């Protein structure tokens, strides 16, 4: 009836006459107090909207559901999905990013040590990485990633105007420093594609001779062989890059690195890390070890 009045300008009196009800009953019905269920639904909708905005409008119902559980709400994921649907809220759906792999057929061959097993029982056992491009009005900016497969923590994300071996060397050096140097990472597997940047002599010598890193590579043209790195770039694309137009490379660098360091590692829930942010997951995993050391 409200829709008829709003969209078609049909008076309430006419609607009541057609339906055979009194207009006084209608106003009494319109002024009735909200039921407990309606009040709770309004409160839930408000909280779902707040959490959706806090996620930079990226979370879908599973992640918001987890946020609500931590806040003490007793709801189901379907209830959260219904709330988002009512409010027209939709999280970002990642897609596969464009690859930049250029193989050097004369380069040394490295085995695939992961075989699509992108899990790790502890930090610094398995890392992965890749390179992606960030378009700007000044030209393309390139970002190299290094992820720890234990928590999906982003250990390094340097940028450069060139997708070369120097950029990859910078990334692996930053990751090594972030983990405390060779003493803590000796023997870690670093998995990548077979691009020439990862088979270049400077990079392979850095990994093997200086850092004690074992290189692993998937097959050429198979994004699934490095799915974890691809997934990260898909998330970056659809939560950041698709929402911004960068006039300068400096603008792109600021926005992307802020998202990486302040949102992805610290706040964003990851399905492969028990729906916790990578830093939170690693901190939680370290607590039992610390208690055992204190007890000893």
C-alpha atoms as a printed R data frame, in Angstrom:
    type eleno elety resid chain resno       x       y       z
1   ATOM     1    CA   UNK     A     1   0.000   0.000   0.000
2   ATOM     2    CA   UNK     A     2   2.862   2.343   0.798
3   ATOM     3    CA   UNK     A     3   4.345   1.577  -2.620
4   ATOM     4    CA   UNK     A     4   1.046   2.434  -4.304
5   ATOM     5    CA   UNK     A     5   0.996   5.774  -2.528
6   ATOM     6    CA   UNK     A     6   4.656   6.530  -3.235
7   ATOM     7    CA   UNK     A     7   4.950   5.464  -6.860
8   ATOM     8    CA   UNK     A     8   1.401   5.880  -8.168
9   ATOM     9    CA   UNK     A     9   0.104   8.653  -5.862
10  ATOM    10    CA   UNK     A    10  -2.912   6.564  -4.813
11  ATOM    11    CA   UNK     A    11  -4.331   8.003  -1.541
12  ATOM    12    CA   UNK     A    12  -4.590   5.741   1.502
13  ATOM    13    CA   UNK     A    13  -8.348   6.331   1.580
14  ATOM    14    CA   UNK     A    14  -8.741   4.862  -1.917
15  ATOM    15    CA   UNK     A    15  -6.563   1.865  -1.054
16  ATOM    16    CA   UNK     A    16  -8.537   1.230   2.141
17  ATOM    17    CA   UNK     A    17 -11.834   1.428   0.290
18  ATOM    18    CA   UNK     A    18 -10.636  -1.109  -2.282
19  ATOM    19    CA   UNK     A    19  -9.392  -3.475   0.440
20  ATOM    20    CA   UNK     A    20 -12.470  -2.998   2.632
21  ATOM    21    CA   UNK     A    21 -10.663  -1.693   5.716
22  ATOM    22    CA   UNK     A    22 -11.040   1.525   7.666
23  ATOM    23    CA   UNK     A    23  -8.442   4.240   7.347
24  ATOM    24    CA   UNK     A    24  -8.315   4.561  11.149
25  ATOM    25    CA   UNK     A    25  -7.274   0.887  11.399
26  ATOM    26    CA   UNK     A    26  -4.580   1.513   8.794
27  ATOM    27    CA   UNK     A    27  -3.044   4.406  10.749
28  ATOM    28    CA   UNK     A    28  -3.203   2.366  13.928
29  ATOM    29    CA   UNK     A    29  -1.354  -0.460  12.140
30  ATOM    30    CA   UNK     A    30   1.254   1.924  10.719
31  ATOM    31    CA   UNK     A    31   1.952   3.397  14.157
32  ATOM    32    CA   UNK     A    32   2.291   0.056  15.928
33  ATOM    33    CA   UNK     A    33   5.567  -0.451  17.853
34  ATOM    34    CA   UNK     A    34   8.250  -2.560  16.243
35  ATOM    35    CA   UNK     A    35   8.421  -6.189  17.336
36  ATOM    36    CA   UNK     A    36  11.547  -7.564  19.065
37  ATOM    37    CA   UNK     A    37  12.384  -9.421  15.868
38  ATOM    38    CA   UNK     A    38  12.161  -6.269  13.782
39  ATOM    39    CA   UNK     A    39  14.323  -4.350  16.256
40  ATOM    40    CA   UNK     A    40  16.975  -7.073  16.231
41  ATOM    41    CA   UNK     A    41  16.955  -7.178  12.446
42  ATOM    42    CA   UNK     A    42  17.472  -3.410  12.311
43  ATOM    43    CA   UNK     A    43  20.372  -3.692  14.776
44  ATOM    44    CA   UNK     A    44  21.893  -6.530  12.759
45  ATOM    45    CA   UNK     A    45  21.564  -4.589   9.511
46  ATOM    46    CA   UNK     A    46  23.324  -1.607  11.078
47  ATOM    47    CA   UNK     A    47  26.182  -3.764  12.374
48  ATOM    48    CA   UNK     A    48  26.554  -5.614   9.068
49  ATOM    49    CA   UNK     A    49  26.751  -2.284   7.252
50  ATOM    50    CA   UNK     A    50  29.376  -1.009   9.704
51  ATOM    51    CA   UNK     A    51  31.530  -4.117   9.281
52  ATOM    52    CA   UNK     A    52  31.140  -4.010   5.511
53  ATOM    53    CA   UNK     A    53  32.399  -0.420   5.446
54  ATOM    54    CA   UNK     A    54  35.234  -1.307   7.846
55  ATOM    55    CA   UNK     A    55  36.384  -3.954   5.354
56  ATOM    56    CA   UNK     A    56  36.629  -1.243   2.691
57  ATOM    57    CA   UNK     A    57  33.472  -2.724   1.144
58  ATOM    58    CA   UNK     A    58  35.244  -5.967   0.247
59  ATOM    59    CA   UNK     A    59  33.898  -8.596   2.669
60  ATOM    60    CA   UNK     A    60  31.219 -11.077   1.717
61  ATOM    61    CA   UNK     A    61  28.887 -12.808   4.170
62  ATOM    62    CA   UNK     A    62  31.384 -15.469   5.446
63  ATOM    63    CA   UNK     A    63  33.920 -12.893   6.682
64  ATOM    64    CA   UNK     A    64  31.292 -10.554   8.121
65  ATOM    65    CA   UNK     A    65  29.707 -13.584   9.812
66  ATOM    66    CA   UNK     A    66  33.053 -14.314  11.490
67  ATOM    67    CA   UNK     A    67  33.336 -10.678  12.611
68  ATOM    68    CA   UNK     A    68  29.858 -10.887  14.136
69  ATOM    69    CA   UNK     A    69  30.656 -14.101  16.001
70  ATOM    70    CA   UNK     A    70  33.721 -12.455  17.539
71  ATOM    71    CA   UNK     A    71  31.529  -9.528  18.591
72  ATOM    72    CA   UNK     A    72  29.129 -11.876  20.394
73  ATOM    73    CA   UNK     A    73  26.316 -12.117  17.873
74  ATOM    74    CA   UNK     A    74  24.424 -15.414  17.583
75  ATOM    75    CA   UNK     A    75  23.638 -15.548  13.872
76  ATOM    76    CA   UNK     A    76  24.074 -17.852  10.909
77  ATOM    77    CA   UNK     A    77  25.963 -17.067   7.739
78  ATOM    78    CA   UNK     A    78  22.658 -17.250   5.835
79  ATOM    79    CA   UNK     A    79  21.165 -14.589   8.111
80  ATOM    80    CA   UNK     A    80  24.141 -12.358   7.362
81  ATOM    81    CA   UNK     A    81  23.732 -13.010   3.641
82  ATOM    82    CA   UNK     A    82  20.048 -12.025   3.891
83  ATOM    83    CA   UNK     A    83  20.993  -8.797   5.667
84  ATOM    84    CA   UNK     A    84  23.532  -7.931   2.981
85  ATOM    85    CA   UNK     A    85  21.004  -8.709   0.266
86  ATOM    86    CA   UNK     A    86  18.402  -6.431   1.894
87  ATOM    87    CA   UNK     A    87  20.903  -3.587   1.967
88  ATOM    88    CA   UNK     A    88  22.341  -4.175  -1.486
89  ATOM    89    CA   UNK     A    89  25.814  -4.974  -0.143
90  ATOM    90    CA   UNK     A    90  28.107  -7.223  -2.163
91  ATOM    91    CA   UNK     A    91  31.715  -8.181  -1.504
92  ATOM    92    CA   UNK     A    92  34.355  -8.299  -4.190
93  ATOM    93    CA   UNK     A    93  34.743 -11.515  -6.179
94  ATOM    94    CA   UNK     A    94  38.380 -12.033  -7.216
95  ATOM    95    CA   UNK     A    95  39.328 -13.074 -10.734
96  ATOM    96    CA   UNK     A    96  42.530 -14.417 -12.173
97  ATOM    97    CA   UNK     A    97  45.110 -11.713 -12.794
98  ATOM    98    CA   UNK     A    98  47.048 -11.299 -16.022
99  ATOM    99    CA   UNK     A    99  50.359 -13.135 -15.974
100 ATOM   100    CA   UNK     A   100  53.692 -11.542 -16.885
101 ATOM   101    CA   UNK     A   101  55.712 -14.737 -17.328
102 ATOM   102    CA   UNK     A   102  58.444 -14.618 -19.971
103 ATOM   103    CA   UNK     A   103  60.398 -17.857 -19.999
104 ATOM   104    CA   UNK     A   104  64.109 -18.076 -20.712
105 ATOM   105    CA   UNK     A   105  64.409 -21.492 -22.356
106 ATOM   106    CA   UNK     A   106  68.169 -21.537 -21.805
107 ATOM   107    CA   UNK     A   107  67.866 -20.925 -18.074
108 ATOM   108    CA   UNK     A   108  68.393 -23.704 -15.505
109 ATOM   109    CA   UNK     A   109  65.391 -25.880 -14.676
110 ATOM   110    CA   UNK     A   110  64.002 -26.070 -11.159
111 ATOM   111    CA   UNK     A   111  61.666 -28.804  -9.891
112 ATOM   112    CA   UNK     A   112  58.168 -28.205  -8.578
113 ATOM   113    CA   UNK     A   113  58.650 -28.931  -4.872
114 ATOM   114    CA   UNK     A   114  55.111 -27.958  -3.865
115 ATOM   115    CA   UNK     A   115  53.020 -29.957  -6.348
116 ATOM   116    CA   UNK     A   116  50.107 -27.581  -5.678
117 ATOM   117    CA   UNK     A   117  50.275 -28.168  -1.922
118 ATOM   118    CA   UNK     A   118  50.008 -24.575  -0.719
119 ATOM   119    CA   UNK     A   119  49.891 -25.405   2.976
120 ATOM   120    CA   UNK     A   120  52.639 -25.264   5.588
121 ATOM   121    CA   UNK     A   121  52.696 -26.449   9.186
122 ATOM   122    CA   UNK     A   122  54.911 -23.569  10.361
123 ATOM   123    CA   UNK     A   123  56.312 -20.232   9.156
124 ATOM   124    CA   UNK     A   124  59.376 -20.121   6.893
125 ATOM   125    CA   UNK     A   125  58.871 -23.539   5.336
126 ATOM   126    CA   UNK     A   126  57.168 -22.521   2.094
127 ATOM   127    CA   UNK     A   127  57.088 -19.134   0.425
128 ATOM   128    CA   UNK     A   128  55.669 -18.141  -2.946
129 ATOM   129    CA   UNK     A   129  55.793 -15.046  -5.110
130 ATOM   130    CA   UNK     A   130  55.021 -13.428  -8.426
131 ATOM   131    CA   UNK     A   131  54.986 -10.073 -10.245
132 ATOM   132    CA   UNK     A   132  51.966  -8.016 -11.272
133 ATOM   133    CA   UNK     A   133  51.480  -4.704 -13.037
134 ATOM   134    CA   UNK     A   134  49.679  -1.604 -11.774
135 ATOM   135    CA   UNK     A   135  48.460   0.781 -14.510
136 ATOM   136    CA   UNK     A   136  48.822   4.554 -14.027
137 ATOM   137    CA   UNK     A   137  48.637   7.605 -16.285
138 ATOM   138    CA   UNK     A   138  52.433   7.767 -16.118
139 ATOM   139    CA   UNK     A   139  52.838   4.174 -17.280
140 ATOM   140    CA   UNK     A   140  52.949   0.820 -15.569
141 ATOM   141    CA   UNK     A   141  54.279   0.180 -12.083
142 ATOM   142    CA   UNK     A   142  55.308  -3.353 -11.144
143 ATOM   143    CA   UNK     A   143  54.977  -5.063  -7.766
144 ATOM   144    CA   UNK     A   144  56.737  -8.258  -6.664
145 ATOM   145    CA   UNK     A   145  55.255 -10.298  -3.835
146 ATOM   146    CA   UNK     A   146  56.590 -12.824  -1.348
147 ATOM   147    CA   UNK     A   147  53.997 -14.702   0.724
148 ATOM   148    CA   UNK     A   148  54.482 -17.184   3.557
149 ATOM   149    CA   UNK     A   149  52.126 -20.086   2.858
150 ATOM   150    CA   UNK     A   150  51.726 -20.827   6.572
151 ATOM   151    CA   UNK     A   151  49.648 -17.716   7.200
152 ATOM   152    CA   UNK     A   152  49.488 -16.039   3.758
153 ATOM   153    CA   UNK     A   153  51.388 -13.145   5.345
154 ATOM   154    CA   UNK     A   154  52.817 -10.738   2.783
155 ATOM   155    CA   UNK     A   155  56.512 -10.583   3.625
156 ATOM   156    CA   UNK     A   156  57.554  -8.227   0.829
157 ATOM   157    CA   UNK     A   157  55.947  -6.082  -1.854
158 ATOM   158    CA   UNK     A   158  58.535  -3.763  -3.437
159 ATOM   159    CA   UNK     A   159  57.623  -1.806  -6.557
160 ATOM   160    CA   UNK     A   160  59.618  -0.767  -9.614
161 ATOM   161    CA   UNK     A   161  59.204   0.674 -13.075
162 ATOM   162    CA   UNK     A   162  60.724  -2.504 -14.528
163 ATOM   163    CA   UNK     A   163  59.628  -6.156 -14.024
164 ATOM   164    CA   UNK     A   164  63.179  -7.431 -13.835
165 ATOM   165    CA   UNK     A   165  65.393  -9.655 -11.710
166 ATOM   166    CA   UNK     A   166  66.451  -6.684  -9.588
167 ATOM   167    CA   UNK     A   167  62.858  -6.248  -8.418
168 ATOM   168    CA   UNK     A   168  62.622  -9.939  -7.499
169 ATOM   169    CA   UNK     A   169  65.953  -9.746  -5.668
170 ATOM   170    CA   UNK     A   170  64.670  -6.774  -3.685
171 ATOM   171    CA   UNK     A   171  61.544  -8.733  -2.756
172 ATOM   172    CA   UNK     A   172  63.406 -11.807  -1.516
173 ATOM   173    CA   UNK     A   173  65.895  -9.645   0.426
174 ATOM   174    CA   UNK     A   174  63.071  -7.761   2.145
175 ATOM   175    CA   UNK     A   175  61.315 -11.030   2.983
176 ATOM   176    CA   UNK     A   176  64.519 -12.468   4.427
177 ATOM   177    CA   UNK     A   177  65.065  -9.395   6.591
178 ATOM   178    CA   UNK     A   178  61.442  -9.470   7.760
179 ATOM   179    CA   UNK     A   179  61.968 -13.037   8.995
180 ATOM   180    CA   UNK     A   180  65.267 -12.335  10.749
181 ATOM   181    CA   UNK     A   181  67.790 -13.300   8.092
182 ATOM   182    CA   UNK     A   182  69.318 -16.552   6.875
183 ATOM   183    CA   UNK     A   183  69.515 -18.094  10.343
184 ATOM   184    CA   UNK     A   184  65.712 -18.241  10.439
185 ATOM   185    CA   UNK     A   185  64.948 -19.064   6.808
186 ATOM   186    CA   UNK     A   186  67.725 -21.449   5.760
187 ATOM   187    CA   UNK     A   187  66.125 -24.195   3.665
188 ATOM   188    CA   UNK     A   188  62.833 -22.415   2.995
189 ATOM   189    CA   UNK     A   189  61.222 -23.265  -0.359
190 ATOM   190    CA   UNK     A   190  60.423 -20.292  -2.583
191 ATOM   191    CA   UNK     A   191  57.889 -21.194  -5.278
192 ATOM   192    CA   UNK     A   192  57.336 -19.104  -8.409
193 ATOM   193    CA   UNK     A   193  56.591 -19.409 -12.104
194 ATOM   194    CA   UNK     A   194  59.362 -20.089 -14.633
195 ATOM   195    CA   UNK     A   195  59.687 -16.462 -15.684
196 ATOM   196    CA   UNK     A   196  63.113 -15.176 -16.658
197 ATOM   197    CA   UNK     A   197  63.182 -12.894 -13.612
198 ATOM   198    CA   UNK     A   198  63.235 -15.931 -11.305
199 ATOM   199    CA   UNK     A   199  65.721 -17.944 -13.369
200 ATOM   200    CA   UNK     A   200  68.146 -15.027 -13.803
201 ATOM   201    CA   UNK     A   201  71.629 -15.647 -12.438
202 ATOM   202    CA   UNK     A   202  71.495 -12.772  -9.945
203 ATOM   203    CA   UNK     A   203  68.309 -14.127  -8.405
204 ATOM   204    CA   UNK     A   204  69.283 -17.802  -8.311
205 ATOM   205    CA   UNK     A   205  72.682 -17.030  -6.764
206 ATOM   206    CA   UNK     A   206  71.075 -14.794  -4.152
207 ATOM   207    CA   UNK     A   207  68.652 -17.538  -3.163
208 ATOM   208    CA   UNK     A   208  71.109 -20.432  -3.105
209 ATOM   209    CA   UNK     A   209  74.415 -18.919  -2.017
210 ATOM   210    CA   UNK     A   210  73.478 -16.007   0.235
211 ATOM   211    CA   UNK     A   211  70.102 -16.906   1.735
212 ATOM   212    CA   UNK     A   212  69.906 -20.703   1.643
213 ATOM   213    CA   UNK     A   213  66.593 -20.647  -0.206
214 ATOM   214    CA   UNK     A   214  65.512 -23.611  -2.336
215 ATOM   215    CA   UNK     A   215  63.767 -22.571  -5.532
216 ATOM   216    CA   UNK     A   216  60.660 -24.335  -6.798
217 ATOM   217    CA   UNK     A   217  58.798 -23.610 -10.020
218 ATOM   218    CA   UNK     A   218  55.522 -24.606 -11.598
219 ATOM   219    CA   UNK     A   219  54.934 -25.360 -15.244
220 ATOM   220    CA   UNK     A   220  54.837 -22.639 -17.881
221 ATOM   221    CA   UNK     A   221  51.311 -21.447 -18.621
222 ATOM   222    CA   UNK     A   222  49.691 -23.131 -15.597
223 ATOM   223    CA   UNK     A   223  48.356 -20.528 -13.172
224 ATOM   224    CA   UNK     A   224  47.207 -23.323 -10.847
225 ATOM   225    CA   UNK     A   225  50.815 -24.317 -10.152
226 ATOM   226    CA   UNK     A   226  51.254 -20.975  -8.377
227 ATOM   227    CA   UNK     A   227  47.658 -20.493  -7.299
228 ATOM   228    CA   UNK     A   228  48.420 -18.888  -3.925
229 ATOM   229    CA   UNK     A   229  50.394 -16.039  -5.496
230 ATOM   230    CA   UNK     A   230  47.770 -15.665  -8.229
231 ATOM   231    CA   UNK     A   231  45.041 -15.500  -5.592
232 ATOM   232    CA   UNK     A   232  46.776 -12.676  -3.755
233 ATOM   233    CA   UNK     A   233  47.051 -10.601  -6.917
234 ATOM   234    CA   UNK     A   234  43.408 -11.303  -7.763
235 ATOM   235    CA   UNK     A   235  42.449  -9.959  -4.351
236 ATOM   236    CA   UNK     A   236  44.637  -6.899  -4.865
237 ATOM   237    CA   UNK     A   237  43.097  -6.299  -8.285
238 ATOM   238    CA   UNK     A   238  39.489  -6.425  -7.152
239 ATOM   239    CA   UNK     A   239  39.810  -4.822  -3.737
240 ATOM   240    CA   UNK     A   240  42.184  -2.014  -4.703
241 ATOM   241    CA   UNK     A   241  43.196  -1.621  -8.342
242 ATOM   242    CA   UNK     A   242  39.712  -1.872  -9.850
243 ATOM   243    CA   UNK     A   243  38.503   0.844  -7.463
244 ATOM   244    CA   UNK     A   244  41.134   3.454  -8.215
245 ATOM   245    CA   UNK     A   245  42.395   5.446 -11.154
246 ATOM   246    CA   UNK     A   246  46.003   6.403 -10.497
247 ATOM   247    CA   UNK     A   247  47.295   9.606 -12.047
248 ATOM   248    CA   UNK     A   248  50.861   8.995 -10.918
249 ATOM   249    CA   UNK     A   249  53.038   6.075  -9.932
250 ATOM   250    CA   UNK     A   250  53.573   7.713  -6.552
251 ATOM   251    CA   UNK     A   251  49.809   7.712  -5.935
252 ATOM   252    CA   UNK     A   252  49.583   4.049  -6.896
253 ATOM   253    CA   UNK     A   253  52.491   3.123  -4.664
254 ATOM   254    CA   UNK     A   254  50.969   4.914  -1.659
255 ATOM   255    CA   UNK     A   255  47.516   3.360  -2.007
256 ATOM   256    CA   UNK     A   256  48.696  -0.167  -2.768
257 ATOM   257    CA   UNK     A   257  51.378  -0.357  -0.086
258 ATOM   258    CA   UNK     A   258  49.009   1.085   2.523
259 ATOM   259    CA   UNK     A   259  46.497  -1.647   1.694
260 ATOM   260    CA   UNK     A   260  49.205  -4.321   1.826
261 ATOM   261    CA   UNK     A   261  50.746  -3.313   5.135
262 ATOM   262    CA   UNK     A   262  47.821  -1.814   7.055
263 ATOM   263    CA   UNK     A   263  44.865  -3.862   5.826
264 ATOM   264    CA   UNK     A   264  45.930  -7.145   4.243
265 ATOM   265    CA   UNK     A   265  48.437  -8.280   6.895
266 ATOM   266    CA   UNK     A   266  46.821  -6.698   9.945
267 ATOM   267    CA   UNK     A   267  43.066  -6.825   9.384
268 ATOM   268    CA   UNK     A   268  41.826  -8.744   6.364
269 ATOM   269    CA   UNK     A   269  40.528 -12.204   7.217
270 ATOM   270    CA   UNK     A   270  41.961 -15.027   5.135
271 ATOM   271    CA   UNK     A   271  40.155 -18.306   4.518
272 ATOM   272    CA   UNK     A   272  43.476 -20.200   4.592
273 ATOM   273    CA   UNK     A   273  44.367 -18.740   8.007
274 ATOM   274    CA   UNK     A   274  41.314 -19.868   9.995
275 ATOM   275    CA   UNK     A   275  39.506 -16.687   8.908
276 ATOM   276    CA   UNK     A   276  42.062 -14.561  10.751
277 ATOM   277    CA   UNK     A   277  44.341 -11.831   9.444
278 ATOM   278    CA   UNK     A   278  47.844 -13.193   8.678
279 ATOM   279    CA   UNK     A   279  49.532 -11.312  11.544
280 ATOM   280    CA   UNK     A   280  46.820 -12.387  13.979
281 ATOM   281    CA   UNK     A   281  47.085 -16.001  12.818
282 ATOM   282    CA   UNK     A   282  50.859 -16.088  13.299
283 ATOM   283    CA   UNK     A   283  50.571 -14.489  16.734
284 ATOM   284    CA   UNK     A   284  47.936 -17.022  17.795
285 ATOM   285    CA   UNK     A   285  50.016 -19.923  16.474
286 ATOM   286    CA   UNK     A   286  53.068 -18.705  18.394
287 ATOM   287    CA   UNK     A   287  51.328 -18.645  21.778
288 ATOM   288    CA   UNK     A   288  51.452 -22.432  22.500
289 ATOM   289    CA   UNK     A   289  55.173 -22.481  21.646
290 ATOM   290    CA   UNK     A   290  55.845 -19.594  24.003
291 ATOM   291    CA   UNK     A   291  53.933 -21.291  26.828
292 ATOM   292    CA   UNK     A   292  55.885 -24.513  26.298
293 ATOM   293    CA   UNK     A   293  59.175 -22.615  26.450
294 ATOM   294    CA   UNK     A   294  58.120 -20.833  29.632
295 ATOM   295    CA   UNK     A   295  57.062 -24.133  31.227
296 ATOM   296    CA   UNK     A   296  60.403 -25.726  30.358
